[in-house]
Amino acid sequence: LYKKIFNQIKGFFVWESVYQKIEKNSIVFVQYPQYKRQFNRKRILKLLKKKKNIHIICLIHDIDKLRHVTLRKSISNEFNEILTLSSKIIVHNQSMQSYLIDEGIESSKLVPIKIFDYLRSDYKITHPKYSTKVIIAGNLDHSKSKYLENLWKVKTEFVLYGSNYHLPPHDNIVCKGALSPNDVPKALNTGY
């Protein structure tokens, strides 16, 4: 409880500092979702728009409603507020754009960047083969994904696909390097 209170007090002063540092007519990028509520964030963003004429650009990583996740009212309200405050909203693809338009967001505010939306006509579904291997695909930089440093301690085989893997070799870890997006589904045909 004390840690939560401390973090909220700290957040209050961080956002006060943000207000002081941002110059008039600036562009401010915010990300959504932000699962940790921060006391004072909404108030400062509103003040920045009103008093300093800033433009807020929101990058949406995920929309919980699209994943059929039940939202607390406070998270739902925060989502609606950030959409309202934003001058532009960067969305993944046409599907996310269409959803937000259906929710009443002006299409002129939405900027799709066309990621995560490719379908392949040549893709054939294959059923995975049973295996106890664990497959990990993505950015393998251990400073970003700390758990990678401890894989050698787990008594199972790991097969890694991706770039930036710079840890010492271990018998239970096989790093196969980065693949093109089209080749990833073919490689993920066994294990977990």
Helices and strands as residue ranges (DSSP letters): H 2-21, E 27-32, H 41-52, E 55-60, G 64-67, H 73-85, E 88-91, H 94-102, G 107-109, E 110-112, E 134-137, G 146-153, E 158-161, E 173-175, H 184-187
